[in-house]
Protein backbone atom coordinates (compact mmCIF):
# COMPACT_ATOMS: atom_id res chain seq x y z
CA UNK A 1 0.00 0.00 0.00
CA UNK A 2 1.23 3.47 -0.84
CA UNK A 3 1.93 5.49 2.30
CA UNK A 4 2.30 9.22 2.07
CA UNK A 5 4.73 10.74 4.56
CA UNK A 6 2.37 13.60 5.51
CA UNK A 7 -0.76 11.46 5.91
CA UNK A 8 -1.78 10.24 9.33
CA UNK A 9 -3.94 7.31 10.23
CA UNK A 10 -7.29 6.93 8.48
CA UNK A 11 -9.11 7.80 11.71
CA UNK A 12 -7.16 11.06 12.02
CA UNK A 13 -7.92 11.97 8.42
CA UNK A 14 -11.61 11.18 8.91
CA UNK A 15 -11.75 13.34 12.05
CA UNK A 16 -10.04 16.19 10.19
CA UNK A 17 -12.57 15.96 7.36
CA UNK A 18 -15.48 15.93 9.81
CA UNK A 19 -14.02 18.98 11.58
CA UNK A 20 -13.66 20.84 8.27
CA UNK A 21 -17.23 19.92 7.33
CA UNK A 22 -18.51 21.17 10.70
CA UNK A 23 -16.69 24.49 10.28
CA UNK A 24 -18.10 24.92 6.77
CA UNK A 25 -21.66 24.21 7.93
CA UNK A 26 -21.34 26.70 10.81
CA UNK A 27 -19.90 29.36 8.49
CA UNK A 28 -22.67 28.78 5.96
CA UNK A 29 -25.35 29.31 8.62
CA UNK A 30 -23.57 32.42 9.93
CA UNK A 31 -23.28 33.91 6.43
CA UNK A 32 -26.92 33.14 5.71
CA UNK A 33 -27.92 34.99 8.88
CA UNK A 34 -25.62 37.89 8.02
CA UNK A 35 -27.17 38.24 4.54
CA UNK A 36 -30.66 38.28 6.03
CA UNK A 37 -29.65 41.01 8.48
CA UNK A 38 -28.10 43.06 5.66
CA UNK A 39 -31.25 42.73 3.53
CA UNK A 40 -33.48 43.70 6.48
CA UNK A 41 -31.30 46.73 7.24
CA UNK A 42 -31.35 47.80 3.57
CA UNK A 43 -35.15 47.55 3.42
CA UNK A 44 -35.59 49.54 6.64
CA UNK A 45 -33.19 52.23 5.47
CA UNK A 46 -34.94 52.38 2.10
CA UNK A 47 -38.32 52.85 3.77
CA UNK A 48 -36.96 55.58 6.03
CA UNK A 49 -35.36 57.30 3.03
CA UNK A 50 -38.62 57.20 1.07
CA UNK A 51 -40.55 58.59 4.03
CA UNK A 52 -38.04 61.41 4.38
CA UNK A 53 -38.18 62.05 0.61
CA UNK A 54 -41.96 62.51 0.81
CA UNK A 55 -41.57 64.97 3.67
CA UNK A 56 -42.67 62.70 6.49
CA UNK A 57 -40.52 63.53 9.49
CA UNK A 58 -38.50 60.52 10.54
CA UNK A 59 -37.11 60.95 14.04
CA UNK A 60 -33.46 60.19 14.38
CA UNK A 61 -31.51 59.11 17.41
CA UNK A 62 -31.88 61.40 20.38
CA UNK A 63 -28.71 63.11 21.63
CA UNK A 64 -27.66 62.61 25.20
PDB file with one MODEL, atoms N, CA, C and O in Angstrom:
MODEL        1
ATOM      1  N   UNK A   1       0.834  -1.174   0.000  1.00  0.00           N
ATOM      2  CA  UNK A   1       0.000   0.000   0.000  1.00  0.00           C
ATOM      3  C   UNK A   1       0.884   1.245   0.000  1.00  0.00           C
ATOM      4  O   UNK A   1       1.922   1.286   0.661  1.00  0.00           O
ATOM      5  N   UNK A   2       0.463   2.240  -0.739  1.00  0.00           N
ATOM      6  CA  UNK A   2       1.226   3.468  -0.844  1.00  0.00           C
ATOM      7  C   UNK A   2       0.984   4.324   0.394  1.00  0.00           C
ATOM      8  O   UNK A   2      -0.157   4.663   0.707  1.00  0.00           O
ATOM      9  N   UNK A   3       2.053   4.669   1.091  1.00  0.00           N
ATOM     10  CA  UNK A   3       1.932   5.485   2.302  1.00  0.00           C
ATOM     11  C   UNK A   3       2.565   6.848   2.037  1.00  0.00           C
ATOM     12  O   UNK A   3       3.734   6.948   1.665  1.00  0.00           O
ATOM     13  N   UNK A   4       1.787   7.865   2.230  1.00  0.00           N
ATOM     14  CA  UNK A   4       2.295   9.216   2.066  1.00  0.00           C
ATOM     15  C   UNK A   4       2.920   9.673   3.370  1.00  0.00           C
ATOM     16  O   UNK A   4       2.377   9.393   4.439  1.00  0.00           O
ATOM     17  N   UNK A   5       4.045  10.368   3.312  1.00  0.00           N
ATOM     18  CA  UNK A   5       4.727  10.741   4.558  1.00  0.00           C
ATOM     19  C   UNK A   5       3.952  11.764   5.392  1.00  0.00           C
ATOM     20  O   UNK A   5       4.135  11.820   6.608  1.00  0.00           O
ATOM     21  N   UNK A   6       3.095  12.568   4.771  1.00  0.00           N
ATOM     22  CA  UNK A   6       2.370  13.600   5.513  1.00  0.00           C
ATOM     23  C   UNK A   6       1.003  13.128   5.986  1.00  0.00           C
ATOM     24  O   UNK A   6       0.338  13.832   6.746  1.00  0.00           O
ATOM     25  N   UNK A   7       0.572  11.946   5.548  1.00  0.00           N
ATOM     26  CA  UNK A   7      -0.760  11.463   5.905  1.00  0.00           C
ATOM     27  C   UNK A   7      -0.699  10.698   7.223  1.00  0.00           C
ATOM     28  O   UNK A   7       0.218   9.914   7.466  1.00  0.00           O
ATOM     29  N   UNK A   8      -1.701  10.947   8.067  1.00  0.00           N
ATOM     30  CA  UNK A   8      -1.782  10.236   9.332  1.00  0.00           C
ATOM     31  C   UNK A   8      -2.608   8.977   9.170  1.00  0.00           C
ATOM     32  O   UNK A   8      -2.779   8.459   8.066  1.00  0.00           O
ATOM     33  N   UNK A   9      -3.108   8.506  10.272  1.00  0.00           N
ATOM     34  CA  UNK A   9      -3.939   7.310  10.231  1.00  0.00           C
ATOM     35  C   UNK A   9      -5.287   7.653   9.598  1.00  0.00           C
ATOM     36  O   UNK A   9      -5.684   8.818   9.583  1.00  0.00           O
ATOM     37  N   UNK A  10      -5.982   6.662   9.084  1.00  0.00           N
ATOM     38  CA  UNK A  10      -7.291   6.927   8.476  1.00  0.00           C
ATOM     39  C   UNK A  10      -8.286   7.567   9.458  1.00  0.00           C
ATOM     40  O   UNK A  10      -9.115   8.378   9.045  1.00  0.00           O
ATOM     41  N   UNK A  11      -8.217   7.223  10.714  1.00  0.00           N
ATOM     42  CA  UNK A  11      -9.113   7.805  11.708  1.00  0.00           C
ATOM     43  C   UNK A  11      -8.817   9.291  11.874  1.00  0.00           C
ATOM     44  O   UNK A  11      -9.741  10.097  11.981  1.00  0.00           O
ATOM     45  N   UNK A  12      -7.542   9.661  11.898  1.00  0.00           N
ATOM     46  CA  UNK A  12      -7.158  11.064  12.020  1.00  0.00           C
ATOM     47  C   UNK A  12      -7.629  11.852  10.807  1.00  0.00           C
ATOM     48  O   UNK A  12      -8.133  12.966  10.948  1.00  0.00           O
ATOM     49  N   UNK A  13      -7.472  11.291   9.635  1.00  0.00           N
ATOM     50  CA  UNK A  13      -7.920  11.966   8.422  1.00  0.00           C
ATOM     51  C   UNK A  13      -9.438  12.123   8.409  1.00  0.00           C
ATOM     52  O   UNK A  13      -9.951  13.165   7.999  1.00  0.00           O
ATOM     53  N   UNK A  14     -10.156  11.097   8.856  1.00  0.00           N
ATOM     54  CA  UNK A  14     -11.610  11.177   8.914  1.00  0.00           C
ATOM     55  C   UNK A  14     -12.056  12.250   9.907  1.00  0.00           C
ATOM     56  O   UNK A  14     -12.978  13.013   9.621  1.00  0.00           O
ATOM     57  N   UNK A  15     -11.413  12.311  11.062  1.00  0.00           N
ATOM     58  CA  UNK A  15     -11.752  13.336  12.049  1.00  0.00           C
ATOM     59  C   UNK A  15     -11.463  14.738  11.519  1.00  0.00           C
ATOM     60  O   UNK A  15     -12.220  15.673  11.783  1.00  0.00           O
ATOM     61  N   UNK A  16     -10.375  14.885  10.776  1.00  0.00           N
ATOM     62  CA  UNK A  16     -10.045  16.185  10.188  1.00  0.00           C
ATOM     63  C   UNK A  16     -11.099  16.589   9.161  1.00  0.00           C
ATOM     64  O   UNK A  16     -11.507  17.749   9.119  1.00  0.00           O
ATOM     65  N   UNK A  17     -11.538  15.655   8.344  1.00  0.00           N
ATOM     66  CA  UNK A  17     -12.572  15.956   7.356  1.00  0.00           C
ATOM     67  C   UNK A  17     -13.900  16.313   8.022  1.00  0.00           C
ATOM     68  O   UNK A  17     -14.597  17.219   7.564  1.00  0.00           O
ATOM     69  N   UNK A  18     -14.249  15.622   9.079  1.00  0.00           N
ATOM     70  CA  UNK A  18     -15.477  15.930   9.811  1.00  0.00           C
ATOM     71  C   UNK A  18     -15.376  17.319  10.445  1.00  0.00           C
ATOM     72  O   UNK A  18     -16.350  18.072  10.443  1.00  0.00           O
ATOM     73  N   UNK A  19     -14.210  17.661  10.983  1.00  0.00           N
ATOM     74  CA  UNK A  19     -14.019  18.980  11.584  1.00  0.00           C
ATOM     75  C   UNK A  19     -14.141  20.080  10.533  1.00  0.00           C
ATOM     76  O   UNK A  19     -14.762  21.112  10.788  1.00  0.00           O
ATOM     77  N   UNK A  20     -13.558  19.870   9.360  1.00  0.00           N
ATOM     78  CA  UNK A  20     -13.658  20.841   8.272  1.00  0.00           C
ATOM     79  C   UNK A  20     -15.110  20.982   7.830  1.00  0.00           C
ATOM     80  O   UNK A  20     -15.580  22.096   7.598  1.00  0.00           O
ATOM     81  N   UNK A  21     -15.819  19.876   7.713  1.00  0.00           N
ATOM     82  CA  UNK A  21     -17.232  19.916   7.333  1.00  0.00           C
ATOM     83  C   UNK A  21     -18.055  20.681   8.363  1.00  0.00           C
ATOM     84  O   UNK A  21     -18.931  21.464   7.994  1.00  0.00           O
ATOM     85  N   UNK A  22     -17.789  20.467   9.633  1.00  0.00           N
ATOM     86  CA  UNK A  22     -18.507  21.167  10.697  1.00  0.00           C
ATOM     87  C   UNK A  22     -18.261  22.677  10.627  1.00  0.00           C
ATOM     88  O   UNK A  22     -19.193  23.466  10.779  1.00  0.00           O
ATOM     89  N   UNK A  23     -17.020  23.073  10.400  1.00  0.00           N
ATOM     90  CA  UNK A  23     -16.694  24.494  10.277  1.00  0.00           C
ATOM     91  C   UNK A  23     -17.413  25.104   9.081  1.00  0.00           C
ATOM     92  O   UNK A  23     -17.948  26.209   9.176  1.00  0.00           O
ATOM     93  N   UNK A  24     -17.430  24.400   7.964  1.00  0.00           N
ATOM     94  CA  UNK A  24     -18.101  24.917   6.768  1.00  0.00           C
ATOM     95  C   UNK A  24     -19.604  25.072   6.987  1.00  0.00           C
ATOM     96  O   UNK A  24     -20.194  26.053   6.534  1.00  0.00           O
ATOM     97  N   UNK A  25     -20.223  24.124   7.670  1.00  0.00           N
ATOM     98  CA  UNK A  25     -21.660  24.214   7.935  1.00  0.00           C
ATOM     99  C   UNK A  25     -21.951  25.399   8.852  1.00  0.00           C
ATOM    100  O   UNK A  25     -22.906  26.140   8.620  1.00  0.00           O
ATOM    101  N   UNK A  26     -21.139  25.583   9.887  1.00  0.00           N
ATOM    102  CA  UNK A  26     -21.340  26.703  10.812  1.00  0.00           C
ATOM    103  C   UNK A  26     -21.158  28.028  10.087  1.00  0.00           C
ATOM    104  O   UNK A  26     -21.942  28.955  10.292  1.00  0.00           O
ATOM    105  N   UNK A  27     -20.132  28.132   9.238  1.00  0.00           N
ATOM    106  CA  UNK A  27     -19.904  29.364   8.487  1.00  0.00           C
ATOM    107  C   UNK A  27     -21.039  29.636   7.505  1.00  0.00           C
ATOM    108  O   UNK A  27     -21.426  30.786   7.301  1.00  0.00           O
ATOM    109  N   UNK A  28     -21.566  28.584   6.903  1.00  0.00           N
ATOM    110  CA  UNK A  28     -22.670  28.779   5.964  1.00  0.00           C
ATOM    111  C   UNK A  28     -23.899  29.337   6.673  1.00  0.00           C
ATOM    112  O   UNK A  28     -24.558  30.238   6.153  1.00  0.00           O
ATOM    113  N   UNK A  29     -24.212  28.811   7.855  1.00  0.00           N
ATOM    114  CA  UNK A  29     -25.350  29.306   8.625  1.00  0.00           C
ATOM    115  C   UNK A  29     -25.108  30.748   9.054  1.00  0.00           C
ATOM    116  O   UNK A  29     -26.018  31.574   8.990  1.00  0.00           O
ATOM    117  N   UNK A  30     -23.886  31.058   9.492  1.00  0.00           N
ATOM    118  CA  UNK A  30     -23.570  32.419   9.930  1.00  0.00           C
ATOM    119  C   UNK A  30     -23.675  33.401   8.765  1.00  0.00           C
ATOM    120  O   UNK A  30     -24.192  34.505   8.937  1.00  0.00           O
ATOM    121  N   UNK A  31     -23.197  33.020   7.591  1.00  0.00           N
ATOM    122  CA  UNK A  31     -23.284  33.907   6.434  1.00  0.00           C
ATOM    123  C   UNK A  31     -24.723  34.079   5.973  1.00  0.00           C
ATOM    124  O   UNK A  31     -25.108  35.160   5.527  1.00  0.00           O
ATOM    125  N   UNK A  32     -25.512  33.031   6.076  1.00  0.00           N
ATOM    126  CA  UNK A  32     -26.924  33.142   5.711  1.00  0.00           C
ATOM    127  C   UNK A  32     -27.636  34.129   6.637  1.00  0.00           C
ATOM    128  O   UNK A  32     -28.440  34.944   6.184  1.00  0.00           O
ATOM    129  N   UNK A  33     -27.339  34.052   7.919  1.00  0.00           N
ATOM    130  CA  UNK A  33     -27.925  34.986   8.878  1.00  0.00           C
ATOM    131  C   UNK A  33     -27.448  36.407   8.602  1.00  0.00           C
ATOM    132  O   UNK A  33     -28.236  37.350   8.665  1.00  0.00           O
ATOM    133  N   UNK A  34     -26.165  36.562   8.297  1.00  0.00           N
ATOM    134  CA  UNK A  34     -25.623  37.891   8.017  1.00  0.00           C
ATOM    135  C   UNK A  34     -26.297  38.509   6.792  1.00  0.00           C
ATOM    136  O   UNK A  34     -26.621  39.697   6.798  1.00  0.00           O
ATOM    137  N   UNK A  35     -26.511  37.711   5.744  1.00  0.00           N
ATOM    138  CA  UNK A  35     -27.174  38.243   4.544  1.00  0.00           C
ATOM    139  C   UNK A  35     -28.599  38.665   4.851  1.00  0.00           C
ATOM    140  O   UNK A  35     -29.063  39.688   4.347  1.00  0.00           O
ATOM    141  N   UNK A  36     -29.291  37.899   5.665  1.00  0.00           N
ATOM    142  CA  UNK A  36     -30.660  38.281   6.030  1.00  0.00           C
ATOM    143  C   UNK A  36     -30.674  39.591   6.796  1.00  0.00           C
ATOM    144  O   UNK A  36     -31.532  40.442   6.562  1.00  0.00           O
ATOM    145  N   UNK A  37     -29.721  39.757   7.716  1.00  0.00           N
ATOM    146  CA  UNK A  37     -29.651  41.008   8.476  1.00  0.00           C
ATOM    147  C   UNK A  37     -29.324  42.190   7.568  1.00  0.00           C
ATOM    148  O   UNK A  37     -29.867  43.279   7.754  1.00  0.00           O
ATOM    149  N   UNK A  38     -28.447  41.989   6.592  1.00  0.00           N
ATOM    150  CA  UNK A  38     -28.100  43.056   5.655  1.00  0.00           C
ATOM    151  C   UNK A  38     -29.316  43.434   4.817  1.00  0.00           C
ATOM    152  O   UNK A  38     -29.568  44.618   4.596  1.00  0.00           O
ATOM    153  N   UNK A  39     -30.064  42.458   4.353  1.00  0.00           N
ATOM    154  CA  UNK A  39     -31.248  42.735   3.535  1.00  0.00           C
ATOM    155  C   UNK A  39     -32.309  43.467   4.362  1.00  0.00           C
ATOM    156  O   UNK A  39     -32.932  44.413   3.879  1.00  0.00           O
ATOM    157  N   UNK A  40     -32.511  43.029   5.611  1.00  0.00           N
ATOM    158  CA  UNK A  40     -33.482  43.703   6.479  1.00  0.00           C
ATOM    159  C   UNK A  40     -33.061  45.147   6.724  1.00  0.00           C
ATOM    160  O   UNK A  40     -33.892  46.053   6.662  1.00  0.00           O
ATOM    161  N   UNK A  41     -31.783  45.370   7.002  1.00  0.00           N
ATOM    162  CA  UNK A  41     -31.297  46.729   7.239  1.00  0.00           C
ATOM    163  C   UNK A  41     -31.466  47.592   5.991  1.00  0.00           C
ATOM    164  O   UNK A  41     -31.839  48.760   6.100  1.00  0.00           O
ATOM    165  N   UNK A  42     -31.199  47.040   4.810  1.00  0.00           N
ATOM    166  CA  UNK A  42     -31.348  47.801   3.567  1.00  0.00           C
ATOM    167  C   UNK A  42     -32.812  48.173   3.330  1.00  0.00           C
ATOM    168  O   UNK A  42     -33.101  49.288   2.895  1.00  0.00           O
ATOM    169  N   UNK A  43     -33.731  47.260   3.609  1.00  0.00           N
ATOM    170  CA  UNK A  43     -35.152  47.548   3.418  1.00  0.00           C
ATOM    171  C   UNK A  43     -35.608  48.628   4.394  1.00  0.00           C
ATOM    172  O   UNK A  43     -36.325  49.548   4.001  1.00  0.00           O
ATOM    173  N   UNK A  44     -35.206  48.532   5.648  1.00  0.00           N
ATOM    174  CA  UNK A  44     -35.592  49.535   6.640  1.00  0.00           C
ATOM    175  C   UNK A  44     -35.041  50.905   6.261  1.00  0.00           C
ATOM    176  O   UNK A  44     -35.758  51.905   6.324  1.00  0.00           O
ATOM    177  N   UNK A  45     -33.772  50.953   5.869  1.00  0.00           N
ATOM    178  CA  UNK A  45     -33.189  52.228   5.466  1.00  0.00           C
ATOM    179  C   UNK A  45     -33.864  52.788   4.221  1.00  0.00           C
ATOM    180  O   UNK A  45     -34.048  54.001   4.111  1.00  0.00           O
ATOM    181  N   UNK A  46     -34.232  51.928   3.291  1.00  0.00           N
ATOM    182  CA  UNK A  46     -34.942  52.384   2.098  1.00  0.00           C
ATOM    183  C   UNK A  46     -36.298  52.968   2.433  1.00  0.00           C
ATOM    184  O   UNK A  46     -36.693  53.989   1.871  1.00  0.00           O
ATOM    185  N   UNK A  47     -37.013  52.330   3.344  1.00  0.00           N
ATOM    186  CA  UNK A  47     -38.324  52.848   3.768  1.00  0.00           C
ATOM    187  C   UNK A  47     -38.164  54.199   4.453  1.00  0.00           C
ATOM    188  O   UNK A  47     -38.912  55.134   4.170  1.00  0.00           O
ATOM    189  N   UNK A  48     -37.190  54.300   5.350  1.00  0.00           N
ATOM    190  CA  UNK A  48     -36.960  55.577   6.028  1.00  0.00           C
ATOM    191  C   UNK A  48     -36.569  56.668   5.033  1.00  0.00           C
ATOM    192  O   UNK A  48     -36.997  57.813   5.173  1.00  0.00           O
ATOM    193  N   UNK A  49     -35.768  56.328   4.043  1.00  0.00           N
ATOM    194  CA  UNK A  49     -35.358  57.301   3.028  1.00  0.00           C
ATOM    195  C   UNK A  49     -36.556  57.763   2.205  1.00  0.00           C
ATOM    196  O   UNK A  49     -36.695  58.952   1.916  1.00  0.00           O
ATOM    197  N   UNK A  50     -37.424  56.818   1.827  1.00  0.00           N
ATOM    198  CA  UNK A  50     -38.621  57.204   1.075  1.00  0.00           C
ATOM    199  C   UNK A  50     -39.553  58.081   1.904  1.00  0.00           C
ATOM    200  O   UNK A  50     -40.119  59.045   1.389  1.00  0.00           O
ATOM    201  N   UNK A  51     -39.714  57.758   3.170  1.00  0.00           N
ATOM    202  CA  UNK A  51     -40.553  58.589   4.033  1.00  0.00           C
ATOM    203  C   UNK A  51     -39.979  60.001   4.137  1.00  0.00           C
ATOM    204  O   UNK A  51     -40.720  60.982   4.079  1.00  0.00           O
ATOM    205  N   UNK A  52     -38.672  60.099   4.287  1.00  0.00           N
ATOM    206  CA  UNK A  52     -38.038  61.410   4.375  1.00  0.00           C
ATOM    207  C   UNK A  52     -38.143  62.151   3.043  1.00  0.00           C
ATOM    208  O   UNK A  52     -38.278  63.375   3.027  1.00  0.00           O
ATOM    209  N   UNK A  53     -38.081  61.418   1.919  1.00  0.00           N
ATOM    210  CA  UNK A  53     -38.185  62.052   0.609  1.00  0.00           C
ATOM    211  C   UNK A  53     -39.579  62.626   0.382  1.00  0.00           C
ATOM    212  O   UNK A  53     -39.727  63.626  -0.321  1.00  0.00           O
ATOM    213  N   UNK A  54     -40.588  62.013   0.959  1.00  0.00           N
ATOM    214  CA  UNK A  54     -41.956  62.512   0.812  1.00  0.00           C
ATOM    215  C   UNK A  54     -42.314  63.537   1.891  1.00  0.00           C
ATOM    216  O   UNK A  54     -43.464  63.968   1.979  1.00  0.00           O
ATOM    217  N   UNK A  55     -41.355  63.919   2.693  1.00  0.00           N
ATOM    218  CA  UNK A  55     -41.573  64.968   3.673  1.00  0.00           C
ATOM    219  C   UNK A  55     -42.118  64.504   4.999  1.00  0.00           C
ATOM    220  O   UNK A  55     -42.463  65.328   5.847  1.00  0.00           O
ATOM    221  N   UNK A  56     -42.203  63.220   5.198  1.00  0.00           N
ATOM    222  CA  UNK A  56     -42.668  62.702   6.487  1.00  0.00           C
ATOM    223  C   UNK A  56     -41.473  62.702   7.433  1.00  0.00           C
ATOM    224  O   UNK A  56     -40.438  62.096   7.155  1.00  0.00           O
ATOM    225  N   UNK A  57     -41.638  63.394   8.555  1.00  0.00           N
ATOM    226  CA  UNK A  57     -40.517  63.528   9.491  1.00  0.00           C
ATOM    227  C   UNK A  57     -40.207  62.180  10.120  1.00  0.00           C
ATOM    228  O   UNK A  57     -41.064  61.536  10.725  1.00  0.00           O
ATOM    229  N   UNK A  58     -38.966  61.778   9.961  1.00  0.00           N
ATOM    230  CA  UNK A  58     -38.503  60.525  10.539  1.00  0.00           C
ATOM    231  C   UNK A  58     -37.573  60.880  11.692  1.00  0.00           C
ATOM    232  O   UNK A  58     -36.493  61.425  11.465  1.00  0.00           O
ATOM    233  N   UNK A  59     -37.972  60.582  12.920  1.00  0.00           N
ATOM    234  CA  UNK A  59     -37.112  60.950  14.045  1.00  0.00           C
ATOM    235  C   UNK A  59     -35.823  60.142  14.033  1.00  0.00           C
ATOM    236  O   UNK A  59     -35.812  58.936  13.788  1.00  0.00           O
ATOM    237  N   UNK A  60     -34.767  60.840  14.302  1.00  0.00           N
ATOM    238  CA  UNK A  60     -33.459  60.192  14.375  1.00  0.00           C
ATOM    239  C   UNK A  60     -33.136  59.844  15.813  1.00  0.00           C
ATOM    240  O   UNK A  60     -33.984  59.950  16.700  1.00  0.00           O
ATOM    241  N   UNK A  61     -31.911  59.429  16.032  1.00  0.00           N
ATOM    242  CA  UNK A  61     -31.509  59.111  17.410  1.00  0.00           C
ATOM    243  C   UNK A  61     -31.472  60.373  18.253  1.00  0.00           C
ATOM    244  O   UNK A  61     -31.095  61.443  17.777  1.00  0.00           O
ATOM    245  N   UNK A  62     -31.862  60.237  19.490  1.00  0.00           N
ATOM    246  CA  UNK A  62     -31.880  61.396  20.378  1.00  0.00           C
ATOM    247  C   UNK A  62     -30.499  61.603  20.986  1.00  0.00           C
ATOM    248  O   UNK A  62     -29.867  60.646  21.435  1.00  0.00           O
ATOM    249  N   UNK A  63     -30.026  62.851  21.004  1.00  0.00           N
ATOM    250  CA  UNK A  63     -28.713  63.108  21.626  1.00  0.00           C
ATOM    251  C   UNK A  63     -28.801  62.999  23.135  1.00  0.00           C
ATOM    252  O   UNK A  63     -29.876  63.151  23.716  1.00  0.00           O
ATOM    253  N   UNK A  64     -27.705  62.743  23.749  1.00  0.00           N
ATOM    254  CA  UNK A  64     -27.661  62.607  25.204  1.00  0.00           C
ATOM    255  C   UNK A  64     -27.633  63.954  25.862  1.00  0.00           C
ATOM    256  O   UNK A  64     -27.595  64.041  27.089  1.00  0.00           O
TER     257      UNK A  64
ENDMDL
END
